[in-house]
Amino acid sequence: MCAMGSPGIKMAVMYTAMAPARRSKLSIAFTSTMRVLFTTLLFTAGGMGAGLFLGIVGTIVYGMIRGSQIDMTNAYKHVAIPVAICTGAIALVGSALLEVRARRQRTSL
């Protein structure tokens, strides 16, 4: 067995002077589009979850204050879906802007 400081097998790492592989414009556009859509999907799902939670809490509090029957469909219709649409739209625009900015910085260097 070799101790930590004793000489063992040395591995030589060879670096080649090859240029990195060039990606096609179609590949770059496809991956950028997929990143934007995936980010939008994640933020929309998170917005739906957060909106539904707040809608349920709000509906319960409203029902307790009014002393009437609690209708949970209002949590979906009037809170969760609009919140999901808003967060999805903001995420779509924001991730598209970030993707364009990142692409410009990559090509300018």
PDB file as gemmi writes it, atoms N, CA and C in Angstrom:
CRYST1    1.000    1.000    1.000  90.00  90.00  90.00 P 1                      
ATOM      1  N   MET A   1       0.834  -1.177   0.000  1.00  0.00           N  
ATOM      2  CA  MET A   1       0.000   0.000   0.000  1.00  0.00           C  
ATOM      3  C   MET A   1       0.877   1.236   0.000  1.00  0.00           C  
ATOM      4  N   CYS A   2       0.419   2.219  -0.678  1.00  0.00           N  
ATOM      5  CA  CYS A   2       1.169   3.468  -0.768  1.00  0.00           C  
ATOM      6  C   CYS A   2       0.674   4.445   0.285  1.00  0.00           C  
ATOM      7  N   ALA A   3       1.608   5.129   0.914  1.00  0.00           N  
ATOM      8  CA  ALA A   3       1.243   6.175   1.856  1.00  0.00           C  
ATOM      9  C   ALA A   3       0.921   7.434   1.066  1.00  0.00           C  
ATOM     10  N   MET A   4       0.359   8.431   1.732  1.00  0.00           N  
ATOM     11  CA  MET A   4      -0.046   9.646   1.041  1.00  0.00           C  
ATOM     12  C   MET A   4       1.114  10.350   0.359  1.00  0.00           C  
ATOM     13  N   GLY A   5       2.246  10.442   1.008  1.00  0.00           N  
ATOM     14  CA  GLY A   5       3.364  11.198   0.463  1.00  0.00           C  
ATOM     15  C   GLY A   5       4.257  10.400  -0.465  1.00  0.00           C  
ATOM     16  N   SER A   6       4.108   9.094  -0.511  1.00  0.00           N  
ATOM     17  CA  SER A   6       5.016   8.290  -1.326  1.00  0.00           C  
ATOM     18  C   SER A   6       4.656   8.386  -2.799  1.00  0.00           C  
ATOM     19  N   PRO A   7       5.674   8.242  -3.633  1.00  0.00           N  
ATOM     20  CA  PRO A   7       5.399   8.329  -5.063  1.00  0.00           C  
ATOM     21  C   PRO A   7       4.576   7.125  -5.517  1.00  0.00           C  
ATOM     22  N   GLY A   8       3.592   7.377  -6.284  1.00  0.00           N  
ATOM     23  CA  GLY A   8       2.729   6.325  -6.800  1.00  0.00           C  
ATOM     24  C   GLY A   8       2.692   6.417  -8.312  1.00  0.00           C  
ATOM     25  N   ILE A   9       1.639   5.998  -8.876  1.00  0.00           N  
ATOM     26  CA  ILE A   9       1.489   6.063 -10.321  1.00  0.00           C  
ATOM     27  C   ILE A   9       1.156   7.496 -10.687  1.00  0.00           C  
ATOM     28  N   LYS A  10       1.913   8.026 -11.602  1.00  0.00           N  
ATOM     29  CA  LYS A  10       1.670   9.393 -12.038  1.00  0.00           C  
ATOM     30  C   LYS A  10       0.875   9.357 -13.335  1.00  0.00           C  
ATOM     31  N   MET A  11      -0.144  10.170 -13.369  1.00  0.00           N  
ATOM     32  CA  MET A  11      -0.972  10.241 -14.570  1.00  0.00           C  
ATOM     33  C   MET A  11      -0.624  11.514 -15.318  1.00  0.00           C  
ATOM     34  N   ALA A  12      -0.351  11.371 -16.566  1.00  0.00           N  
ATOM     35  CA  ALA A  12      -0.043  12.527 -17.397  1.00  0.00           C  
ATOM     36  C   ALA A  12      -1.314  12.967 -18.114  1.00  0.00           C  
ATOM     37  N   VAL A  13      -1.595  14.230 -18.007  1.00  0.00           N  
ATOM     38  CA  VAL A  13      -2.755  14.777 -18.692  1.00  0.00           C  
ATOM     39  C   VAL A  13      -2.244  15.553 -19.893  1.00  0.00           C  
ATOM     40  N   MET A  14      -2.736  15.176 -21.022  1.00  0.00           N  
ATOM     41  CA  MET A  14      -2.296  15.842 -22.252  1.00  0.00           C  
ATOM     42  C   MET A  14      -3.360  16.844 -22.671  1.00  0.00           C  
ATOM     43  N   TYR A  15      -2.917  18.049 -22.901  1.00  0.00           N  
ATOM     44  CA  TYR A  15      -3.811  19.083 -23.398  1.00  0.00           C  
ATOM     45  C   TYR A  15      -3.544  19.265 -24.876  1.00  0.00           C  
ATOM     46  N   THR A  16      -4.580  19.242 -25.647  1.00  0.00           N  
ATOM     47  CA  THR A  16      -4.412  19.432 -27.079  1.00  0.00           C  
ATOM     48  C   THR A  16      -4.806  20.849 -27.444  1.00  0.00           C  
ATOM     49  N   ALA A  17      -4.312  21.301 -28.537  1.00  0.00           N  
ATOM     50  CA  ALA A  17      -4.581  22.660 -28.992  1.00  0.00           C  
ATOM     51  C   ALA A  17      -5.774  22.692 -29.938  1.00  0.00           C  
ATOM     52  N   MET A  18      -6.704  21.782 -29.731  1.00  0.00           N  
ATOM     53  CA  MET A  18      -7.885  21.743 -30.593  1.00  0.00           C  
ATOM     54  C   MET A  18      -8.832  22.867 -30.215  1.00  0.00           C  
ATOM     55  N   ALA A  19      -9.452  23.431 -31.209  1.00  0.00           N  
ATOM     56  CA  ALA A  19     -10.455  24.462 -30.975  1.00  0.00           C  
ATOM     57  C   ALA A  19     -11.743  23.788 -30.502  1.00  0.00           C  
ATOM     58  N   PRO A  20     -12.507  24.447 -29.661  1.00  0.00           N  
ATOM     59  CA  PRO A  20     -13.774  23.849 -29.235  1.00  0.00           C  
ATOM     60  C   PRO A  20     -14.716  23.683 -30.431  1.00  0.00           C  
ATOM     61  N   ALA A  21     -15.556  22.686 -30.349  1.00  0.00           N  
ATOM     62  CA  ALA A  21     -16.472  22.403 -31.450  1.00  0.00           C  
ATOM     63  C   ALA A  21     -17.455  23.556 -31.613  1.00  0.00           C  
ATOM     64  N   ARG A  22     -17.709  23.951 -32.839  1.00  0.00           N  
ATOM     65  CA  ARG A  22     -18.634  25.034 -33.134  1.00  0.00           C  
ATOM     66  C   ARG A  22     -20.046  24.478 -33.203  1.00  0.00           C  
ATOM     67  N   ARG A  23     -20.961  25.152 -32.547  1.00  0.00           N  
ATOM     68  CA  ARG A  23     -22.357  24.732 -32.580  1.00  0.00           C  
ATOM     69  C   ARG A  23     -23.071  25.470 -33.698  1.00  0.00           C  
ATOM     70  N   SER A  24     -24.022  24.802 -34.297  1.00  0.00           N  
ATOM     71  CA  SER A  24     -24.780  25.435 -35.367  1.00  0.00           C  
ATOM     72  C   SER A  24     -25.766  26.437 -34.780  1.00  0.00           C  
ATOM     73  N   LYS A  25     -26.197  27.365 -35.621  1.00  0.00           N  
ATOM     74  CA  LYS A  25     -27.164  28.371 -35.170  1.00  0.00           C  
ATOM     75  C   LYS A  25     -28.493  27.727 -34.798  1.00  0.00           C  
ATOM     76  N   LEU A  26     -28.854  26.663 -35.506  1.00  0.00           N  
ATOM     77  CA  LEU A  26     -30.090  25.957 -35.189  1.00  0.00           C  
ATOM     78  C   LEU A  26     -30.009  25.305 -33.813  1.00  0.00           C  
ATOM     79  N   SER A  27     -28.860  24.712 -33.492  1.00  0.00           N  
ATOM     80  CA  SER A  27     -28.661  24.090 -32.182  1.00  0.00           C  
ATOM     81  C   SER A  27     -28.718  25.126 -31.060  1.00  0.00           C  
ATOM     82  N   ILE A  28     -28.107  26.256 -31.282  1.00  0.00           N  
ATOM     83  CA  ILE A  28     -28.109  27.324 -30.278  1.00  0.00           C  
ATOM     84  C   ILE A  28     -29.524  27.859 -30.068  1.00  0.00           C  
ATOM     85  N   ALA A  29     -30.246  28.070 -31.163  1.00  0.00           N  
ATOM     86  CA  ALA A  29     -31.626  28.572 -31.056  1.00  0.00           C  
ATOM     87  C   ALA A  29     -32.522  27.559 -30.359  1.00  0.00           C  
ATOM     88  N   PHE A  30     -32.345  26.282 -30.675  1.00  0.00           N  
ATOM     89  CA  PHE A  30     -33.170  25.250 -30.060  1.00  0.00           C  
ATOM     90  C   PHE A  30     -32.916  25.157 -28.558  1.00  0.00           C  
ATOM     91  N   THR A  31     -31.649  25.122 -28.142  1.00  0.00           N  
ATOM     92  CA  THR A  31     -31.348  25.006 -26.716  1.00  0.00           C  
ATOM     93  C   THR A  31     -31.779  26.254 -25.949  1.00  0.00           C  
ATOM     94  N   SER A  32     -31.625  27.422 -26.558  1.00  0.00           N  
ATOM     95  CA  SER A  32     -32.071  28.654 -25.894  1.00  0.00           C  
ATOM     96  C   SER A  32     -33.581  28.654 -25.725  1.00  0.00           C  
ATOM     97  N   THR A  33     -34.293  28.227 -26.762  1.00  0.00           N  
ATOM     98  CA  THR A  33     -35.755  28.161 -26.678  1.00  0.00           C  
ATOM     99  C   THR A  33     -36.199  27.171 -25.611  1.00  0.00           C  
ATOM    100  N   MET A  34     -35.543  26.027 -25.546  1.00  0.00           N  
ATOM    101  CA  MET A  34     -35.907  25.024 -24.545  1.00  0.00           C  
ATOM    102  C   MET A  34     -35.636  25.535 -23.134  1.00  0.00           C  
ATOM    103  N   ARG A  35     -34.540  26.251 -22.933  1.00  0.00           N  
ATOM    104  CA  ARG A  35     -34.242  26.819 -21.613  1.00  0.00           C  
ATOM    105  C   ARG A  35     -35.296  27.843 -21.205  1.00  0.00           C  
ATOM    106  N   VAL A  36     -35.692  28.686 -22.147  1.00  0.00           N  
ATOM    107  CA  VAL A  36     -36.713  29.704 -21.853  1.00  0.00           C  
ATOM    108  C   VAL A  36     -38.041  29.034 -21.524  1.00  0.00           C  
ATOM    109  N   LEU A  37     -38.449  28.044 -22.307  1.00  0.00           N  
ATOM    110  CA  LEU A  37     -39.728  27.372 -22.061  1.00  0.00           C  
ATOM    111  C   LEU A  37     -39.716  26.583 -20.754  1.00  0.00           C  
ATOM    112  N   PHE A  38     -38.599  25.940 -20.437  1.00  0.00           N  
ATOM    113  CA  PHE A  38     -38.505  25.188 -19.190  1.00  0.00           C  
ATOM    114  C   PHE A  38     -38.563  26.118 -17.986  1.00  0.00           C  
ATOM    115  N   THR A  39     -37.869  27.238 -18.060  1.00  0.00           N  
ATOM    116  CA  THR A  39     -37.908  28.217 -16.976  1.00  0.00           C  
ATOM    117  C   THR A  39     -39.325  28.765 -16.803  1.00  0.00           C  
ATOM    118  N   THR A  40     -39.979  29.054 -17.925  1.00  0.00           N  
ATOM    119  CA  THR A  40     -41.350  29.549 -17.871  1.00  0.00           C  
ATOM    120  C   THR A  40     -42.279  28.525 -17.228  1.00  0.00           C  
ATOM    121  N   LEU A  41     -42.108  27.265 -17.602  1.00  0.00           N  
ATOM    122  CA  LEU A  41     -42.929  26.203 -17.023  1.00  0.00           C  
ATOM    123  C   LEU A  41     -42.723  26.089 -15.521  1.00  0.00           C  
ATOM    124  N   LEU A  42     -41.478  26.150 -15.078  1.00  0.00           N  
ATOM    125  CA  LEU A  42     -41.200  26.050 -13.644  1.00  0.00           C  
ATOM    126  C   LEU A  42     -41.805  27.215 -12.864  1.00  0.00           C  
ATOM    127  N   PHE A  43     -41.637  28.426 -13.375  1.00  0.00           N  
ATOM    128  CA  PHE A  43     -42.179  29.583 -12.672  1.00  0.00           C  
ATOM    129  C   PHE A  43     -43.701  29.594 -12.707  1.00  0.00           C  
ATOM    130  N   THR A  44     -44.297  29.122 -13.804  1.00  0.00           N  
ATOM    131  CA  THR A  44     -45.755  29.050 -13.876  1.00  0.00           C  
ATOM    132  C   THR A  44     -46.291  28.044 -12.868  1.00  0.00           C  
ATOM    133  N   ALA A  45     -45.645  26.900 -12.770  1.00  0.00           N  
ATOM    134  CA  ALA A  45     -46.073  25.892 -11.795  1.00  0.00           C  
ATOM    135  C   ALA A  45     -45.902  26.409 -10.369  1.00  0.00           C  
ATOM    136  N   GLY A  46     -44.807  27.078 -10.101  1.00  0.00           N  
ATOM    137  CA  GLY A  46     -44.607  27.668  -8.773  1.00  0.00           C  
ATOM    138  C   GLY A  46     -45.625  28.745  -8.469  1.00  0.00           C  
ATOM    139  N   GLY A  47     -45.948  29.561  -9.474  1.00  0.00           N  
ATOM    140  CA  GLY A  47     -46.973  30.587  -9.297  1.00  0.00           C  
ATOM    141  C   GLY A  47     -48.339  29.990  -9.059  1.00  0.00           C  
ATOM    142  N   MET A  48     -48.625  28.886  -9.740  1.00  0.00           N  
ATOM    143  CA  MET A  48     -49.911  28.205  -9.535  1.00  0.00           C  
ATOM    144  C   MET A  48     -49.995  27.655  -8.106  1.00  0.00           C  
ATOM    145  N   GLY A  49     -48.906  27.049  -7.639  1.00  0.00           N  
ATOM    146  CA  GLY A  49     -48.892  26.511  -6.278  1.00  0.00           C  
ATOM    147  C   GLY A  49     -49.026  27.592  -5.229  1.00  0.00           C  
ATOM    148  N   ALA A  50     -48.254  28.670  -5.387  1.00  0.00           N  
ATOM    149  CA  ALA A  50     -48.318  29.764  -4.419  1.00  0.00           C  
ATOM    150  C   ALA A  50     -49.672  30.459  -4.475  1.00  0.00           C  
ATOM    151  N   GLY A  51     -50.199  30.662  -5.680  1.00  0.00           N  
ATOM    152  CA  GLY A  51     -51.500  31.299  -5.826  1.00  0.00           C  
ATOM    153  C   GLY A  51     -52.615  30.451  -5.245  1.00  0.00           C  
ATOM    154  N   LEU A  52     -52.519  29.132  -5.426  1.00  0.00           N  
ATOM    155  CA  LEU A  52     -53.541  28.253  -4.875  1.00  0.00           C  
ATOM    156  C   LEU A  52     -53.502  28.263  -3.349  1.00  0.00           C  
ATOM    157  N   PHE A  53     -52.297  28.242  -2.797  1.00  0.00           N  
ATOM    158  CA  PHE A  53     -52.168  28.301  -1.337  1.00  0.00           C  
ATOM    159  C   PHE A  53     -52.769  29.593  -0.791  1.00  0.00           C  
ATOM    160  N   LEU A  54     -52.395  30.721  -1.395  1.00  0.00           N  
ATOM    161  CA  LEU A  54     -52.935  32.006  -0.934  1.00  0.00           C  
ATOM    162  C   LEU A  54     -54.434  32.095  -1.175  1.00  0.00           C  
ATOM    163  N   GLY A  55     -54.902  31.523  -2.285  1.00  0.00           N  
ATOM    164  CA  GLY A  55     -56.334  31.529  -2.566  1.00  0.00           C  
ATOM    165  C   GLY A  55     -57.117  30.715  -1.568  1.00  0.00           C  
ATOM    166  N   ILE A  56     -56.597  29.564  -1.183  1.00  0.00           N  
ATOM    167  CA  ILE A  56     -57.277  28.729  -0.194  1.00  0.00           C  
ATOM    168  C   ILE A  56     -57.316  29.431   1.161  1.00  0.00           C  
ATOM    169  N   VAL A  57     -56.183  29.989   1.566  1.00  0.00           N  
ATOM    170  CA  VAL A  57     -56.148  30.709   2.846  1.00  0.00           C  
ATOM    171  C   VAL A  57     -57.111  31.897   2.815  1.00  0.00           C  
ATOM    172  N   GLY A  58     -57.090  32.646   1.718  1.00  0.00           N  
ATOM    173  CA  GLY A  58     -57.984  33.795   1.598  1.00  0.00           C  
ATOM    174  C   GLY A  58     -59.444  33.396   1.574  1.00  0.00           C  
ATOM    175  N   THR A  59     -59.755  32.297   0.887  1.00  0.00           N  
ATOM    176  CA  THR A  59     -61.139  31.830   0.830  1.00  0.00           C  
ATOM    177  C   THR A  59     -61.624  31.372   2.196  1.00  0.00           C  
ATOM    178  N   ILE A  60     -60.768  30.706   2.935  1.00  0.00           N  
ATOM    179  CA  ILE A  60     -61.145  30.259   4.281  1.00  0.00           C  
ATOM    180  C   ILE A  60     -61.368  31.455   5.203  1.00  0.00           C  
ATOM    181  N   VAL A  61     -60.461  32.423   5.152  1.00  0.00           N  
ATOM    182  CA  VAL A  61     -60.614  33.616   5.997  1.00  0.00           C  
ATOM    183  C   VAL A  61     -61.872  34.378   5.610  1.00  0.00           C  
ATOM    184  N   TYR A  62     -62.115  34.530   4.308  1.00  0.00           N  
ATOM    185  CA  TYR A  62     -63.311  35.238   3.839  1.00  0.00           C  
ATOM    186  C   TYR A  62     -64.584  34.506   4.265  1.00  0.00           C  
ATOM    187  N   GLY A  63     -64.567  33.181   4.169  1.00  0.00           N  
ATOM    188  CA  GLY A  63     -65.718  32.394   4.596  1.00  0.00           C  
ATOM    189  C   GLY A  63     -65.962  32.489   6.091  1.00  0.00           C  
ATOM    190  N   MET A  64     -64.886  32.533   6.862  1.00  0.00           N  
ATOM    191  CA  MET A  64     -65.037  32.657   8.318  1.00  0.00           C  
ATOM    192  C   MET A  64     -65.580  34.033   8.702  1.00  0.00           C  
ATOM    193  N   ILE A  65     -65.133  35.071   8.012  1.00  0.00           N  
ATOM    194  CA  ILE A  65     -65.594  36.429   8.328  1.00  0.00           C  
ATOM    195  C   ILE A  65     -67.070  36.586   7.967  1.00  0.00           C  
ATOM    196  N   ARG A  66     -67.435  36.112   6.782  1.00  0.00           N  
ATOM    197  CA  ARG A  66     -68.833  36.252   6.349  1.00  0.00           C  
ATOM    198  C   ARG A  66     -69.742  35.228   7.003  1.00  0.00           C  
ATOM    199  N   GLY A  67     -69.191  34.127   7.456  1.00  0.00           N  
ATOM    200  CA  GLY A  67     -69.993  33.086   8.074  1.00  0.00           C  
ATOM    201  C   GLY A  67     -70.822  32.311   7.063  1.00  0.00           C  
ATOM    202  N   SER A  68     -70.341  32.241   5.844  1.00  0.00           N  
ATOM    203  CA  SER A  68     -71.087  31.557   4.785  1.00  0.00           C  
ATOM    204  C   SER A  68     -70.346  30.291   4.342  1.00  0.00           C  
ATOM    205  N   GLN A  69     -70.970  29.596   3.403  1.00  0.00           N  
ATOM    206  CA  GLN A  69     -70.384  28.378   2.844  1.00  0.00           C  
ATOM    207  C   GLN A  69     -69.097  28.725   2.090  1.00  0.00           C  
ATOM    208  N   ILE A  70     -68.068  27.900   2.279  1.00  0.00           N  
ATOM    209  CA  ILE A  70     -66.781  28.128   1.633  1.00  0.00           C  
ATOM    210  C   ILE A  70     -66.794  27.422   0.276  1.00  0.00           C  
ATOM    211  N   ASP A  71     -66.528  28.175  -0.793  1.00  0.00           N  
ATOM    212  CA  ASP A  71     -66.484  27.628  -2.141  1.00  0.00           C  
ATOM    213  C   ASP A  71     -65.037  27.668  -2.625  1.00  0.00           C  
ATOM    214  N   MET A  72     -64.398  26.504  -2.643  1.00  0.00           N  
ATOM    215  CA  MET A  72     -62.979  26.429  -2.996  1.00  0.00           C  
ATOM    216  C   MET A  72     -62.707  26.661  -4.487  1.00  0.00           C  
ATOM    217  N   THR A  73     -63.731  26.592  -5.327  1.00  0.00           N  
ATOM    218  CA  THR A  73     -63.480  26.858  -6.748  1.00  0.00           C  
ATOM    219  C   THR A  73     -63.050  28.298  -6.977  1.00  0.00           C  
ATOM    220  N   ASN A  74     -63.441  29.190  -6.069  1.00  0.00           N  
ATOM    221  CA  ASN A  74     -62.997  30.580  -6.187  1.00  0.00           C  
ATOM    222  C   ASN A  74     -61.489  30.701  -6.008  1.00  0.00           C  
ATOM    223  N   ALA A  75     -60.897  29.827  -5.209  1.00  0.00           N  
ATOM    224  CA  ALA A  75     -59.448  29.858  -5.022  1.00  0.00           C  
ATOM    225  C   ALA A  75     -58.739  29.559  -6.337  1.00  0.00           C  
ATOM    226  N   TYR A  76     -59.289  28.642  -7.124  1.00  0.00           N  
ATOM    227  CA  TYR A  76     -58.713  28.336  -8.433  1.00  0.00           C  
ATOM    228  C   TYR A  76     -59.005  29.439  -9.438  1.00  0.00           C  
ATOM    229  N   LYS A  77     -60.291  29.765  -9.584  1.00  0.00           N  
ATOM    230  CA  LYS A  77     -60.730  30.669 -10.640  1.00  0.00           C  
ATOM    231  C   LYS A  77     -60.201  32.087 -10.492  1.00  0.00           C  
ATOM    232  N   HIS A  78     -60.261  32.615  -9.275  1.00  0.00           N  
ATOM    233  CA  HIS A  78     -59.994  34.030  -9.084  1.00  0.00           C  
ATOM    234  C   HIS A  78     -58.611  34.353  -8.521  1.00  0.00           C  
ATOM    235  N   VAL A  79     -57.895  33.336  -8.058  1.00  0.00           N  
ATOM    236  CA  VAL A  79     -56.578  33.622  -7.478  1.00  0.00           C  
ATOM    237  C   VAL A  79     -55.480  32.817  -8.183  1.00  0.00           C  
ATOM    238  N   ALA A  80     -55.565  31.492  -8.153  1.00  0.00           N  
ATOM    239  CA  ALA A  80     -54.459  30.645  -8.609  1.00  0.00           C  
ATOM    240  C   ALA A  80     -54.169  30.796 -10.099  1.00  0.00           C  
ATOM    241  N   ILE A  81     -55.187  30.759 -10.924  1.00  0.00           N  
ATOM    242  CA  ILE A  81     -54.956  30.843 -12.372  1.00  0.00           C  
ATOM    243  C   ILE A  81     -54.436  32.218 -12.784  1.00  0.00           C  
ATOM    244  N   PRO A  82     -55.010  33.329 -12.301  1.00  0.00           N  
ATOM    245  CA  PRO A  82     -54.418  34.628 -12.663  1.00  0.00           C  
ATOM    246  C   PRO A  82     -52.974  34.807 -12.160  1.00  0.00           C  
ATOM    247  N   VAL A  83     -52.694  34.315 -10.954  1.00  0.00           N  
ATOM    248  CA  VAL A  83     -51.318  34.415 -10.441  1.00  0.00           C  
ATOM    249  C   VAL A  83     -50.370  33.591 -11.307  1.00  0.00           C  
ATOM    250  N   ALA A  84     -50.793  32.397 -11.720  1.00  0.00           N  
ATOM    251  CA  ALA A  84     -49.955  31.551 -12.580  1.00  0.00           C  
ATOM    252  C   ALA A  84     -49.735  32.199 -13.938  1.00  0.00           C  
ATOM    253  N   ILE A  85     -50.761  32.815 -14.497  1.00  0.00           N  
ATOM    254  CA  ILE A  85     -50.606  33.486 -15.791  1.00  0.00           C  
ATOM    255  C   ILE A  85     -49.638  34.659 -15.678  1.00  0.00           C  
ATOM    256  N   CYS A  86     -49.765  35.440 -14.619  1.00  0.00           N  
ATOM    257  CA  CYS A  86     -48.868  36.594 -14.426  1.00  0.00           C  
ATOM    258  C   CYS A  86     -47.423  36.159 -14.213  1.00  0.00           C  
ATOM    259  N   THR A  87     -47.193  35.188 -13.348  1.00  0.00           N  
ATOM    260  CA  THR A  87     -45.821  34.737 -13.114  1.00  0.00           C  
ATOM    261  C   THR A  87     -45.248  34.061 -14.348  1.00  0.00           C  
ATOM    262  N   GLY A  88     -46.075  33.346 -15.094  1.00  0.00           N  
ATOM    263  CA  GLY A  88     -45.596  32.716 -16.323  1.00  0.00           C  
ATOM    264  C   GLY A  88     -45.209  33.743 -17.371  1.00  0.00           C  
ATOM    265  N   ALA A  89     -46.013  34.792 -17.510  1.00  0.00           N  
ATOM    266  CA  ALA A  89     -45.698  35.848 -18.481  1.00  0.00           C  
ATOM    267  C   ALA A  89     -44.427  36.592 -18.090  1.00  0.00           C  
ATOM    268  N   ILE A  90     -44.300  36.896 -16.814  1.00  0.00           N  
ATOM    269  CA  ILE A  90     -43.091  37.583 -16.341  1.00  0.00           C  
ATOM    270  C   ILE A  90     -41.869  36.695 -16.520  1.00  0.00           C  
ATOM    271  N   ALA A  91     -42.009  35.407 -16.235  1.00  0.00           N  
ATOM    272  CA  ALA A  91     -40.890  34.480 -16.396  1.00  0.00           C  
ATOM    273  C   ALA A  91     -40.509  34.323 -17.862  1.00  0.00           C  
ATOM    274  N   LEU A  92     -41.483  34.299 -18.751  1.00  0.00           N  
ATOM    275  CA  LEU A  92     -41.198  34.179 -20.185  1.00  0.00           C  
ATOM    276  C   LEU A  92     -40.402  35.373 -20.689  1.00  0.00           C  
ATOM    277  N   VAL A  93     -40.855  36.560 -20.351  1.00  0.00           N  
ATOM    278  CA  VAL A  93     -40.158  37.772 -20.793  1.00  0.00           C  
ATOM    279  C   VAL A  93     -38.783  37.874 -20.140  1.00  0.00           C  
ATOM    280  N   GLY A  94     -38.736  37.618 -18.831  1.00  0.00           N  
ATOM    281  CA  GLY A  94     -37.457  37.730 -18.119  1.00  0.00           C  
ATOM    282  C   GLY A  94     -36.423  36.731 -18.578  1.00  0.00           C  
ATOM    283  N   SER A  95     -36.820  35.482 -18.761  1.00  0.00           N  
ATOM    284  CA  SER A  95     -35.847  34.477 -19.196  1.00  0.00           C  
ATOM    285  C   SER A  95     -35.436  34.698 -20.644  1.00  0.00           C  
ATOM    286  N   ALA A  96     -36.340  35.203 -21.480  1.00  0.00           N  
ATOM    287  CA  ALA A  96     -35.960  35.518 -22.860  1.00  0.00           C  
ATOM    288  C   ALA A  96     -34.947  36.660 -22.889  1.00  0.00           C  
ATOM    289  N   LEU A  97     -35.173  37.687 -22.070  1.00  0.00           N  
ATOM    290  CA  LEU A  97     -34.214  38.797 -22.006  1.00  0.00           C  
ATOM    291  C   LEU A  97     -32.853  38.331 -21.486  1.00  0.00           C  
ATOM    292  N   LEU A  98     -32.854  37.509 -20.453  1.00  0.00           N  
ATOM    293  CA  LEU A  98     -31.588  37.000 -19.921  1.00  0.00           C  
ATOM    294  C   LEU A  98     -30.857  36.121 -20.934  1.00  0.00           C  
ATOM    295  N   GLU A  99     -31.608  35.339 -21.691  1.00  0.00           N  
ATOM    296  CA  GLU A  99     -30.999  34.464 -22.692  1.00  0.00           C  
ATOM    297  C   GLU A  99     -30.382  35.281 -23.825  1.00  0.00           C  
ATOM    298  N   VAL A 100     -31.072  36.330 -24.261  1.00  0.00           N  
ATOM    299  CA  VAL A 100     -30.531  37.193 -25.315  1.00  0.00           C  
ATOM    300  C   VAL A 100     -29.293  37.926 -24.812  1.00  0.00           C  
ATOM    301  N   ARG A 101     -29.352  38.418 -23.573  1.00  0.00           N  
ATOM    302  CA  ARG A 101     -28.197  39.121 -23.020  1.00  0.00           C  
ATOM    303  C   ARG A 101     -26.997  38.190 -22.890  1.00  0.00           C  
ATOM    304  N   ALA A 102     -27.226  36.977 -22.427  1.00  0.00           N  
ATOM    305  CA  ALA A 102     -26.132  36.018 -22.284  1.00  0.00           C  
ATOM    306  C   ALA A 102     -25.555  35.649 -23.645  1.00  0.00           C  
ATOM    307  N   ARG A 103     -26.397  35.522 -24.639  1.00  0.00           N  
ATOM    308  CA  ARG A 103     -25.922  35.173 -25.988  1.00  0.00           C  
ATOM    309  C   ARG A 103     -25.086  36.305 -26.563  1.00  0.00           C  
ATOM    310  N   ARG A 104     -25.491  37.546 -26.340  1.00  0.00           N  
ATOM    311  CA  ARG A 104     -24.709  38.687 -26.835  1.00  0.00           C  
ATOM    312  C   ARG A 104     -23.353  38.762 -26.168  1.00  0.00           C  
ATOM    313  N   GLN A 105     -23.303  38.482 -24.868  1.00  0.00           N  
ATOM    314  CA  GLN A 105     -22.024  38.522 -24.158  1.00  0.00           C  
ATOM    315  C   GLN A 105     -21.101  37.406 -24.602  1.00  0.00           C  
ATOM    316  N   ARG A 106     -21.649  36.230 -24.907  1.00  0.00           N  
ATOM    317  CA  ARG A 106     -20.827  35.109 -25.356  1.00  0.00           C  
ATOM    318  C   ARG A 106     -20.208  35.393 -26.716  1.00  0.00           C  
ATOM    319  N   THR A 107     -20.959  36.027 -27.603  1.00  0.00           N  
ATOM    320  CA  THR A 107     -20.429  36.256 -28.955  1.00  0.00           C  
ATOM    321  C   THR A 107     -19.501  37.458 -29.013  1.00  0.00           C  
ATOM    322  N   SER A 108     -19.622  38.388 -28.069  1.00  0.00           N  
ATOM    323  CA  SER A 108     -18.790  39.592 -28.140  1.00  0.00           C  
ATOM    324  C   SER A 108     -17.385  39.353 -27.603  1.00  0.00           C  
ATOM    325  N   LEU A 109     -17.171  38.269 -26.869  1.00  0.00           N  
ATOM    326  CA  LEU A 109     -15.840  38.033 -26.312  1.00  0.00           C  
ATOM    327  C   LEU A 109     -14.909  37.435 -27.282  1.00  0.00           C  
TER     328      LEU A 109                                                      
END                                                                             
